[in-house]
Amino acid sequence: MRLSTNIVYSMHKGAIFPSFYLPPVEYFSQMKAHNDQIIVEGCEHYKKQTFRSRATIHSPQGKLDLIIPVLKGANLQTDIKDVKISYDFDWQRLHWQSIQTAYRRSAYFEYYEDDFKVFYTQKWEFLFDYNMELLDFLIRNLKLDLPYTFSTSYEEQYVDLDDYRDSIHPKRTPISAFKPYFQVFDDRNGFIPNLTVVDLLFNQGPQSSSYL
């Protein structure tokens, strides 16, 4: 697919976001700040080593990346909607065990556990579909009003939309500063900012929306 270099003009200030696996706190904070117009990028090419297929939790040892394996062949020329999840090894079991270890002592994990566990027992073929169902689950449980639409073509640049497709990245410093909140292992690791939003949800529960 040839990438368009057209610039898109929007009548209302909003933002475009990529599809992430268990997005970091910053992702939802920026979504909430742009809730007049939220677009999820559905026409880009897959980008490796990003939050599209990984999330970071607070384990007993500190930061721990949970990475979804994708089938071989997914590269910079593969449309994001065509990337298939690999089940050659039981990554769902590994991720779920890691999440339980990290958050079973948190104040609200048991409240969300049964509904959240579905994402680690059922199988999805495509990464994009999996990410979007998780996003809907998180928006609903964070009690956020964040209606969104999907992009209908790939645009390299936007003028009247803030573009978070590359700025929210594992190797980049978050745009915003984050006030500390209680984390299960902060007594040994200190506060770790901008982890996956489930870290906030499991520790703060109904107060998560106010934090964002």
PyMOL commands that set and color helices and strands:
alter all, ss='L'
color gray80, all
select helices_A, chain A and resi 25-33+80-82+91-103+109-120+127-141+186-189+197-211
alter helices_A, ss='H'
color red, helices_A
select strands_A, chain A and resi 4-8+14-17+38-40+54-59+62-67+149-150+155-158+161-163
alter strands_A, ss='S'
color yellow, strands_A
deselect
rebuild
show_as cartoon
